[in-house]
């Protein structure tokens, strides 16, 4: 009976595994083990070097992957320059003059192409680089499923429609993530990416001058960087406490009404997500585990696999 019980458990486990493989469109962490064994090392080393050179690059690479996946899935469409046949995602409001890290991805792609031409997709490079960027900043790691292929088109309109705005209220943020299959808990975990990186004055001016659920000394400290007129592109850290390190300070800040963006503070403003924010503010381990799990799910958003798409030689343009 014990053996039968064990066998049924094992069988159940394999059914679960196979279901996961189907839902993640056959992405596997060992995709390049034989076809390009050095790829993972090349990407990691390039990311660590880029972050060592400029710590803000960690947040930029993470954000590139997020802005890619939220628009028509994780297909590297965000990297495409405009062409005569389409206006790409780079010129959408959420991306223009703010998305960065394209040069780092270009550099990685060149190195990977030299090692094994035509094998590793730009979409996979983005997914691995995002994970390695978080690790480089002291955050959690996770297994990145690989085998994505690259899109042959991009859409400014889709990016404008799908990427959540920093001016959104809680219900709209919940809806924007629900549209991509994320529950509220996953949305809060992913928002924790704002524990690193910076935002432009034009995105938080309204909050620091007009909102009441903001700690007064914090608001005062940010105003010199963001005058009521001008200075739109001036930067301020999203996490006032430990602005580079990937930790749970972002959530502690929210509890203390020190969220920089309106959308950040909405997560702790008397609504349904207050409890989750409190949990993460008290337990970095819980935040790390939930963030890693949500990142795996995000990396599985509608990837192109099999014969769909292509492996771009240059991430900025279709072959």
N, C-alpha and C positions, 0 to 999 in steps of 0.2 A: 504494500500500500504506500509505504514511504517513497518507493521508487516511482510508482505511478504518479504520486503527488509531485515529486521533483520534476518528472518528465513534462507534466502539464504546465508546471511553472516555466520550464525552459522553453517549451513550445509557445507559451504566452509571451515570453520575452522576445522570441524571434518574430512572432506576429507583430508585436509592438515595433520592433526594429524595422521590419519591412514596411509597416505603415508609415513610419517616420521617413524612410527612404523615398516613399511615394510622395509624401507631402513636401519634402524638400527637393523634389524634382531631381532625384538621383545625384545630388551633390555629395561628394565624399571628401574626407579630410586627407586621404592619401592619393588624390587625383594625379599629382605630378611626381609621385615617388620614383617612377621609372622614366617618365618622359622628360622631366626637368628637375632632378633631385636637388639642385642648388637653389632653386627659385625661392623657397621659403627663407633660406639664409640670406640671400641677396636682398630681399625685401626688408627683412628685419634690420639688417645692418645699415641699409640706406635710411630707414625711418629713424633709428636710434641716432645716427649721425645728424640728420636734419633737425631733430628735436634738441640735440645737444647744442647745435649751432644757434637755434632760435626756439625757445621753449613753447612759444605760441603755436608753432607748427603742429604740435600734437593735437591741439583742439581743431586746427584747420583740416587736418587729414581725417579726423573723426567726422567732422561736419560734412566733408565731401562725400563720404560713404552714405551718410544719412540723407543728404539732399539728392543723391543718386537713387537710392532705393525707394524713396517716397514718390518718385515720378516714374511711372511705368516699370517699376521693379529695378532690381540691382543689375543694370545692364551697361554701366559706364556711359550712358547717354549724356550725363552731366559734363563729360570731358570734351564733347564734340564742339568744335568751332562752327559758327554759322556758315552755311553754304548758299548757293543760288536757289536750292530747292527747299531749304528749311531754315527757320530762325530757331536756334538752339536754346538750351536752358540757361546758359551763362548770362543771357541778357534779361532774364526774369527778375522782377523786383527783389525777390528773396536772395538772389545770387549776385546781381551786378555790383561791382566794386566792393564785394565783401567775401565771396568765396575765394579761397587761396589754396596753395599747395599744388597747383597744376605742374609747376616746374619740377617739384619733387617726384611726382608721379611719372613725368616724362623721363627723368633721370633713371628711375627704377626700371621703367619699360625698356630703355636703351640697354641697361645692364642685363636684363632678363633675355632680351632678344639676342644679345651677343652670346649668351650661354646656351640658349635653345630657341632658335627662330620659329615663330609661328605657333607656339605651344600654349603660353600662359596669357589669358585674357586680361584686358584692362580692368574689367569688372572684378575679377579675382584679386588683382593687385590692390584695388581700392579696399576690398573686404579685409585682406590680410594687413594692409597698412593701417587701417582703423584700429584693429586689435593691437598691433604692435605699438601704435602711438599711445594707446591707453596704458599698456604695460610700461612703456618708457617713462610715463608720468607717475608711475607708482600704483596704477590701478590693476584690476583683475585681468586674467587671461581667459580665453575660451577657445573651443575647437571651431575653426572656420571651415565649413563645408565648401568644397571647391568643384569647379567644373562649369561655372557660368561662362556664357559667351557674350560678345559685345553687340550692342544694337547698331543698326545702320542708319538710324535717324534719331532726332531729338525734337522736343516741342516746348517752346517758351510758354505757350498757353497752359500746357499740362503742369509745368512747374509753378506757374502763377496760381493755378487752382489748388494744387495738392499740398504745397509746403505750408505748414502752420505759421501764422504770423505772431510776432512777439507782442502784438497789441490785443490778442484774443482773450476773451473771458473764458472761465473754466469750462462751461458747457460746450463751447466751440472747440476748445482744445481736445476735450474728450471725444467729440464727434470726428475731428480731423484724424485722430489716431484710430478710432473705431472703423473709419472708412478703409483703413489699411489692415484691419484685422486684429488690432491691439486692444486689450482690455485696459481699464483705467489704471490698474496697478502697474502694468507694463509701461503705460504712458508716463507715470510718475518716475519709474525707474530710469527710463530713457532720458527724461528731463534732467536727471542728475549729471548728464554730460556737461551741463553748465557749471560744473564744479571747476572747469578750466576754460580758458579762452576769454575773449573780450567782446564788447558790443560797442556800436557807434552811438554817439550822443543823440542823434535824431530818433533812435529807437527807444530811448529811456527818458528823454526830456519831459514828456508829458507826465511820467510817473514821479520824477523827483520834484517837480514844481506844483503838481496839481492833486496828487493822491494823498489820502489821509492815513492809509494803512502802511505807513513807512516810518521807520525809526528816524527821529529828527536829526540826530548827529550824523547818521549815515547820509541822509539827503544833503545836509550841509557840506559834508566832505566831498561829495561828488560834483556839486554845482560849479566849482572852479573849472572842472574839465568840460562842463557842458553849460555854457551861458544860455540865458533865455533866448538870445538871438545869436546866430552864427555858431561856428565850431561843430557843424553837423557830423563831421568825420572823426572828431576826437574820440579816443577810445577809453573805456573804463573796464576793469575786470568784472566778469559776471559773478565771481566769488571773491568778495572783499577780504576774506580771511586768509585763504591759502590759494592764491589765484592761479598758480601753475599746477600744483600737485592734484592728482586725481584721488579725491577722498570724499567724505560725506559732509564736509563743511557747508556745501551749498544748502543742504537741508536744515542745518543748524541756523544758517542765516535766515532762511524763510521763517522759521519759528520766531526769530527775533525781528521780523519785519524788515529784513535787509536784502530782499530780493531786488535785483537791479531792474529787470524787465517786468512790465505789467503781467505778462503771461507766467513769469516765474512766481510772483507773489500770489497769483490766483490759486496756486496749488495749496496755499495755506492762508485761507481767508474766510474761514467759517464754513467751508463747503465739504463735499464728500471725500476729498483727498487729504484732509488735515491729519487723519490718523496714520495714513501711509507715510506722510512726510515726517511725522513724529517718530515712527518706527525707524526710518532710515537715519534720522538725526541721532538716534540713540545707538544704532547698530550698523557700523560700517560693513560688517560681514554680511548682514542681510541685504544691504544695498548692493554690495559687490556681486553676490550670488544672483540677485534678481536682474541686475544690469546685464551681466554676462548672458543670462538666459534670454533676455529680451533682445540682445544684440544678435544672438544666433537666429532668433525668429526674424529679425529685420533682414539679416543677410539672405534669408530664404524667400523674400518677397519676389514673386514672379520672375525668377531668373530665366534667361534664355539658355536652353541646353540642347544636346543632341545636334541636329543639323540647323537649328535656328540661329540667326545672327552670324557672327564671324569672329575670328581672333584678329583684332586690329593690330597692324604693325606699328602704327603711330596712333596713340590714344586720342589725339585731337581730330583725326579724320578717318573716314571710311576707306577701306582698302581700294 
